[in-house]
Amino acid sequence: MKNYAILRLLLAGFFLYVAWPVFPYAQTTLEQLFWGSWLVFLLLVVGANLATLLQMTRPPVMEQEELRSRQVDMN
């Protein structure tokens, strides 16, 4: 399901767009640590969704297509 990966990438891009102006105002060590960890998490999310989109990994179980086979009885 490429649609979900694309939607998650767009959502991550939107969060980055909203948060980007706040980065320079981090003055204390705790604020810098928070924004640094936030950026690392964002990169993990973007990387995982790109890997799913480029079919380098299998999609999550909920998004995998279920193959339904029909059993036919021959009596």
A tleap script that builds the chain and sets N, CA, C and O, in Angstrom:
source leaprc.protein.ff14SB
mol = sequence {
  NMET LYS ASN TYR ALA ILE LEU ARG LEU LEU
  LEU ALA GLY PHE PHE LEU TYR VAL ALA TRP
  PRO VAL PHE PRO TYR ALA GLN THR THR LEU
  GLU GLN LEU PHE TRP GLY SER TRP LEU VAL
  PHE LEU LEU LEU VAL VAL GLY ALA ASN LEU
  ALA THR LEU LEU GLN MET THR ARG PRO PRO
  VAL MET GLU GLN GLU GLU LEU ARG SER ARG
  GLN VAL ASP MET CASN
}
set mol.1.N position { 0.835 -1.176 0.000 }
set mol.1.CA position { 0.000 0.000 0.000 }
set mol.1.C position { 0.882 1.243 0.000 }
set mol.1.O position { 1.309 1.725 1.049 }
set mol.2.N position { 1.136 1.735 -1.177 }
set mol.2.CA position { 1.983 2.916 -1.295 }
set mol.2.C position { 1.309 4.168 -0.747 }
set mol.2.O position { 1.978 5.105 -0.312 }
set mol.3.N position { -0.006 4.174 -0.771 }
set mol.3.CA position { -0.721 5.376 -0.342 }
set mol.3.C position { -0.431 5.733 1.107 }
set mol.3.O position { -0.249 6.905 1.434 }
set mol.4.N position { -0.387 4.729 1.979 }
set mol.4.CA position { -0.146 4.996 3.395 }
set mol.4.C position { 1.257 5.539 3.620 }
set mol.4.O position { 1.444 6.454 4.421 }
set mol.5.N position { 2.241 4.987 2.926 }
set mol.5.CA position { 3.619 5.468 3.078 }
set mol.5.C position { 3.735 6.907 2.586 }
set mol.5.O position { 4.423 7.722 3.201 }
set mol.6.N position { 3.072 7.216 1.494 }
set mol.6.CA position { 3.118 8.588 0.971 }
set mol.6.C position { 2.422 9.545 1.932 }
set mol.6.O position { 2.908 10.650 2.171 }
set mol.7.N position { 1.282 9.123 2.484 }
set mol.7.CA position { 0.586 9.980 3.441 }
set mol.7.C position { 1.421 10.223 4.698 }
set mol.7.O position { 1.438 11.335 5.226 }
set mol.8.N position { 2.111 9.192 5.178 }
set mol.8.CA position { 2.963 9.375 6.357 }
set mol.8.C position { 4.142 10.285 6.051 }
set mol.8.O position { 4.547 11.072 6.907 }
set mol.9.N position { 4.700 10.195 4.851 }
set mol.9.CA position { 5.787 11.101 4.462 }
set mol.9.C position { 5.296 12.545 4.377 }
set mol.9.O position { 5.993 13.468 4.799 }
set mol.10.N position { 4.111 12.733 3.836 }
set mol.10.CA position { 3.548 14.083 3.771 }
set mol.10.C position { 3.267 14.641 5.165 }
set mol.10.O position { 3.494 15.825 5.418 }
set mol.11.N position { 2.779 13.804 6.058 }
set mol.11.CA position { 2.527 14.244 7.427 }
set mol.11.C position { 3.834 14.597 8.139 }
set mol.11.O position { 3.893 15.588 8.868 }
set mol.12.N position { 4.871 13.801 7.935 }
set mol.12.CA position { 6.171 14.110 8.532 }
set mol.12.C position { 6.727 15.417 7.964 }
set mol.12.O position { 7.313 16.214 8.696 }
set mol.13.N position { 6.545 15.635 6.672 }
set mol.13.CA position { 6.975 16.893 6.068 }
set mol.13.C position { 6.212 18.083 6.624 }
set mol.13.O position { 6.786 19.154 6.824 }
set mol.14.N position { 4.936 17.903 6.873 }
set mol.14.CA position { 4.142 18.984 7.461 }
set mol.14.C position { 4.610 19.298 8.880 }
set mol.14.O position { 4.735 20.464 9.255 }
set mol.15.N position { 4.870 18.244 9.672 }
set mol.15.CA position { 5.378 18.473 11.033 }
set mol.15.C position { 6.716 19.199 11.006 }
set mol.15.O position { 6.963 20.078 11.832 }
set mol.16.N position { 7.573 18.840 10.067 }
set mol.16.CA position { 8.859 19.531 9.948 }
set mol.16.C position { 8.655 20.982 9.541 }
set mol.16.O position { 9.357 21.865 10.034 }
set mol.17.N position { 7.713 21.237 8.658 }
set mol.17.CA position { 7.407 22.600 8.228 }
set mol.17.C position { 6.918 23.459 9.400 }
set mol.17.O position { 7.270 24.633 9.511 }
set mol.18.N position { 6.105 22.858 10.267 }
set mol.18.CA position { 5.585 23.598 11.415 }
set mol.18.C position { 6.679 23.811 12.465 }
set mol.18.O position { 6.737 24.876 13.079 }
set mol.19.N position { 7.535 22.827 12.678 }
set mol.19.CA position { 8.526 22.894 13.753 }
set mol.19.C position { 9.791 23.646 13.362 }
set mol.19.O position { 10.511 24.112 14.245 }
set mol.20.N position { 10.087 23.780 12.079 }
set mol.20.CA position { 11.356 24.369 11.642 }
set mol.20.C position { 11.610 25.781 12.188 }
set mol.20.O position { 12.741 26.059 12.585 }
set mol.21.N position { 10.633 26.678 12.230 }
set mol.21.CA position { 10.914 28.023 12.755 }
set mol.21.C position { 11.250 28.046 14.254 }
set mol.21.O position { 11.824 29.025 14.731 }
set mol.22.N position { 10.910 27.006 14.996 }
set mol.22.CA position { 11.126 26.990 16.441 }
set mol.22.C position { 12.540 26.515 16.797 }
set mol.22.O position { 13.016 26.796 17.897 }
set mol.23.N position { 13.211 25.811 15.902 }
set mol.23.CA position { 14.531 25.252 16.189 }
set mol.23.C position { 15.547 26.290 16.665 }
set mol.23.O position { 16.238 26.027 17.650 }
set mol.24.N position { 15.676 27.436 16.034 }
set mol.24.CA position { 16.715 28.385 16.475 }
set mol.24.C position { 16.489 28.970 17.866 }
set mol.24.O position { 17.424 29.510 18.459 }
set mol.25.N position { 15.288 28.877 18.394 }
set mol.25.CA position { 14.993 29.476 19.692 }
set mol.25.C position { 15.324 28.545 20.863 }
set mol.25.O position { 15.113 28.920 22.017 }
set mol.26.N position { 15.829 27.363 20.596 }
set mol.26.CA position { 16.198 26.436 21.669 }
set mol.26.C position { 17.495 26.933 22.303 }
set mol.26.O position { 18.541 26.962 21.654 }
set mol.27.N position { 17.417 27.323 23.580 }
set mol.27.CA position { 18.582 27.897 24.240 }
set mol.27.C position { 19.169 26.978 25.301 }
set mol.27.O position { 20.390 26.871 25.412 }
set mol.28.N position { 18.336 26.322 26.072 }
set mol.28.CA position { 18.866 25.468 27.126 }
set mol.28.C position { 19.266 24.110 26.548 }
set mol.28.O position { 18.871 23.739 25.442 }
set mol.29.N position { 20.049 23.396 27.317 }
set mol.29.CA position { 20.502 22.072 26.884 }
set mol.29.C position { 19.325 21.113 26.737 }
set mol.29.O position { 19.305 20.280 25.831 }
set mol.30.N position { 18.354 21.235 27.625 }
set mol.30.CA position { 17.188 20.359 27.556 }
set mol.30.C position { 16.387 20.613 26.279 }
set mol.30.O position { 15.920 19.667 25.643 }
set mol.31.N position { 16.227 21.867 25.904 }
set mol.31.CA position { 15.517 22.185 24.663 }
set mol.31.C position { 16.281 21.668 23.452 }
set mol.31.O position { 15.676 21.126 22.527 }
set mol.32.N position { 17.577 21.822 23.445 }
set mol.32.CA position { 18.377 21.328 22.326 }
set mol.32.C position { 18.332 19.809 22.244 }
set mol.32.O position { 18.282 19.241 21.154 }
set mol.33.N position { 18.351 19.158 23.397 }
set mol.33.CA position { 18.241 17.702 23.427 }
set mol.33.C position { 16.882 17.250 22.898 }
set mol.33.O position { 16.801 16.267 22.161 }
set mol.34.N position { 15.817 17.959 23.268 }
set mol.34.CA position { 14.479 17.621 22.786 }
set mol.34.C position { 14.405 17.753 21.271 }
set mol.34.O position { 13.955 16.828 20.595 }
set mol.35.N position { 14.840 18.887 20.726 }
set mol.35.CA position { 14.736 19.081 19.286 }
set mol.35.C position { 15.670 18.158 18.519 }
set mol.35.O position { 15.349 17.726 17.412 }
set mol.36.N position { 16.819 17.856 19.100 }
set mol.36.CA position { 17.714 16.893 18.451 }
set mol.36.C position { 17.099 15.514 18.387 }
set mol.36.O position { 17.155 14.856 17.348 }
set mol.37.N position { 16.508 15.065 19.490 }
set mol.37.CA position { 15.858 13.753 19.482 }
set mol.37.C position { 14.623 13.759 18.581 }
set mol.37.O position { 14.303 12.745 17.960 }
set mol.38.N position { 13.935 14.888 18.507 }
set mol.38.CA position { 12.777 14.994 17.621 }
set mol.38.C position { 13.219 14.844 16.163 }
set mol.38.O position { 12.560 14.162 15.378 }
set mol.39.N position { 14.327 15.477 15.809 }
set mol.39.CA position { 14.826 15.365 14.435 }
set mol.39.C position { 15.296 13.942 14.116 }
set mol.39.O position { 15.082 13.452 13.007 }
set mol.40.N position { 15.935 13.281 15.084 }
set mol.40.CA position { 16.363 11.894 14.868 }
set mol.40.C position { 15.142 11.005 14.656 }
set mol.40.O position { 15.143 10.160 13.761 }
set mol.41.N position { 14.103 11.185 15.465 }
set mol.41.CA position { 12.883 10.401 15.293 }
set mol.41.C position { 12.240 10.682 13.936 }
set mol.41.O position { 11.757 9.765 13.272 }
set mol.42.N position { 12.235 11.951 13.528 }
set mol.42.CA position { 11.678 12.301 12.219 }
set mol.42.C position { 12.449 11.611 11.097 }
set mol.42.O position { 11.847 11.112 10.146 }
set mol.43.N position { 13.776 11.582 11.202 }
set mol.43.CA position { 14.581 10.906 10.182 }
set mol.43.C position { 14.308 9.402 10.157 }
set mol.43.O position { 14.295 8.792 9.087 }
set mol.44.N position { 14.090 8.806 11.321 }
set mol.44.CA position { 13.733 7.388 11.354 }
set mol.44.C position { 12.388 7.136 10.677 }
set mol.44.O position { 12.239 6.175 9.923 }
set mol.45.N position { 11.426 7.987 10.944 }
set mol.45.CA position { 10.101 7.835 10.325 }
set mol.45.C position { 10.194 7.986 8.811 }
set mol.45.O position { 9.621 7.193 8.064 }
set mol.46.N position { 10.920 9.011 8.362 }
set mol.46.CA position { 11.054 9.241 6.923 }
set mol.46.C position { 11.810 8.081 6.273 }
set mol.46.O position { 11.422 7.615 5.202 }
set mol.47.N position { 12.877 7.615 6.906 }
set mol.47.CA position { 13.641 6.497 6.345 }
set mol.47.C position { 12.835 5.223 6.256 }
set mol.47.O position { 12.915 4.507 5.258 }
set mol.48.N position { 12.062 4.928 7.280 }
set mol.48.CA position { 11.248 3.710 7.267 }
set mol.48.C position { 10.171 3.780 6.190 }
set mol.48.O position { 9.899 2.788 5.513 }
set mol.49.N position { 9.566 4.937 6.035 }
set mol.49.CA position { 8.522 5.059 5.014 }
set mol.49.C position { 9.109 5.064 3.611 }
set mol.49.O position { 8.485 4.554 2.681 }
set mol.50.N position { 10.285 5.626 3.446 }
set mol.50.CA position { 10.939 5.544 2.140 }
set mol.50.C position { 11.319 4.105 1.809 }
set mol.50.O position { 11.196 3.679 0.661 }
set mol.51.N position { 11.778 3.356 2.808 }
set mol.51.CA position { 12.109 1.948 2.578 }
set mol.51.C position { 10.860 1.164 2.188 }
set mol.51.O position { 10.923 0.296 1.318 }
set mol.52.N position { 9.741 1.455 2.816 }
set mol.52.CA position { 8.493 0.788 2.450 }
set mol.52.C position { 8.046 1.201 1.057 }
set mol.52.O position { 7.584 0.375 0.270 }
set mol.53.N position { 8.189 2.490 0.759 }
set mol.53.CA position { 7.763 2.990 -0.540 }
set mol.53.C position { 8.613 2.420 -1.672 }
set mol.53.O position { 8.099 2.127 -2.751 }
set mol.54.N position { 9.907 2.263 -1.428 }
set mol.54.CA position { 10.807 1.714 -2.446 }
set mol.54.C position { 10.857 0.192 -2.413 }
set mol.54.O position { 11.654 -0.421 -3.123 }
set mol.55.N position { 10.016 -0.412 -1.599 }
set mol.55.CA position { 9.877 -1.863 -1.457 }
set mol.55.C position { 11.188 -2.522 -1.039 }
set mol.55.O position { 11.520 -3.612 -1.505 }
set mol.56.N position { 11.931 -1.852 -0.155 }
set mol.56.CA position { 13.152 -2.433 0.403 }
set mol.56.C position { 12.803 -3.317 1.599 }
set mol.56.O position { 13.555 -4.227 1.946 }
set mol.57.N position { 11.669 -3.044 2.219 }
set mol.57.CA position { 11.179 -3.850 3.336 }
set mol.57.C position { 9.722 -4.190 3.067 }
set mol.57.O position { 9.074 -3.601 2.202 }
set mol.58.N position { 9.229 -5.145 3.824 }
set mol.58.CA position { 7.813 -5.483 3.692 }
set mol.58.C position { 6.992 -4.454 4.440 }
set mol.58.O position { 7.434 -3.960 5.478 }
set mol.59.N position { 5.813 -4.115 3.950 }
set mol.59.CA position { 4.947 -3.182 4.674 }
set mol.59.C position { 4.471 -3.788 5.984 }
set mol.59.O position { 4.556 -5.001 6.173 }
set mol.60.N position { 3.969 -2.953 6.893 }
set mol.60.CA position { 3.435 -3.493 8.146 }
set mol.60.C position { 2.327 -4.512 7.897 }
set mol.60.O position { 1.693 -4.518 6.842 }
set mol.61.N position { 2.112 -5.361 8.877 }
set mol.61.CA position { 1.160 -6.465 8.723 }
set mol.61.C position { -0.236 -5.957 8.368 }
set mol.61.O position { -0.936 -6.570 7.562 }
set mol.62.N position { -0.637 -4.850 8.961 }
set mol.62.CA position { -1.980 -4.330 8.696 }
set mol.62.C position { -2.148 -3.878 7.247 }
set mol.62.O position { -3.266 -3.851 6.731 }
set mol.63.N position { -1.047 -3.526 6.590 }
set mol.63.CA position { -1.150 -3.001 5.231 }
set mol.63.C position { -0.850 -4.044 4.162 }
set mol.63.O position { -0.952 -3.748 2.971 }
set mol.64.N position { -0.487 -5.243 4.559 }
set mol.64.CA position { -0.217 -6.274 3.570 }
set mol.64.C position { -1.521 -6.790 3.004 }
set mol.64.O position { -2.512 -6.954 3.715 }
set mol.65.N position { -1.495 -7.038 1.726 }
set mol.65.CA position { -2.706 -7.528 1.083 }
set mol.65.C position { -2.909 -8.996 1.443 }
set mol.65.O position { -1.980 -9.802 1.405 }
set mol.66.N position { -4.118 -9.307 1.782 }
set mol.66.CA position { -4.446 -10.669 2.177 }
set mol.66.C position { -4.868 -11.441 0.936 }
set mol.66.O position { -5.776 -11.042 0.207 }
set mol.67.N position { -4.193 -12.537 0.722 }
set mol.67.CA position { -4.553 -13.386 -0.405 }
set mol.67.C position { -5.616 -14.388 0.059 }
set mol.67.O position { -5.397 -15.183 0.973 }
set mol.68.N position { -6.717 -14.323 -0.573 }
set mol.68.CA position { -7.814 -15.226 -0.208 }
set mol.68.C position { -7.932 -16.294 -1.294 }
set mol.68.O position { -8.165 -16.008 -2.468 }
set mol.69.N position { -7.767 -17.489 -0.862 }
set mol.69.CA position { -7.911 -18.577 -1.829 }
set mol.69.C position { -9.224 -19.303 -1.557 }
set mol.69.O position { -9.653 -19.465 -0.415 }
set mol.70.N position { -9.806 -19.707 -2.591 }
set mol.70.CA position { -11.108 -20.349 -2.481 }
set mol.70.C position { -10.906 -21.852 -2.646 }
set mol.70.O position { -10.347 -22.325 -3.635 }
set mol.71.N position { -11.374 -22.570 -1.658 }
set mol.71.CA position { -11.243 -24.026 -1.723 }
set mol.71.C position { -12.528 -24.599 -2.324 }
set mol.71.O position { -13.646 -24.255 -1.941 }
set mol.72.N position { -12.305 -25.470 -3.260 }
set mol.72.CA position { -13.434 -26.093 -3.952 }
set mol.72.C position { -13.461 -27.580 -3.584 }
set mol.72.O position { -12.473 -28.294 -3.754 }
set mol.73.N position { -14.602 -28.025 -3.082 }
set mol.73.CA position { -14.782 -29.448 -2.751 }
set mol.73.C position { -15.229 -30.189 -3.995 }
set mol.73.O position { -16.174 -29.794 -4.678 }
set mol.74.N position { -14.530 -31.261 -4.266 }
set mol.74.CA position { -14.938 -32.094 -5.398 }
set mol.74.C position { -15.393 -33.432 -4.834 }
set mol.74.O position { -14.574 -34.326 -4.621 }
set mol.75.N position { -16.665 -33.574 -4.595 }
set mol.75.CA position { -17.232 -34.815 -4.064 }
set mol.75.C position { -17.786 -35.674 -5.139 }
set mol.75.O position { -18.301 -36.757 -4.860 }
savepdb mol mol.pdb
quit
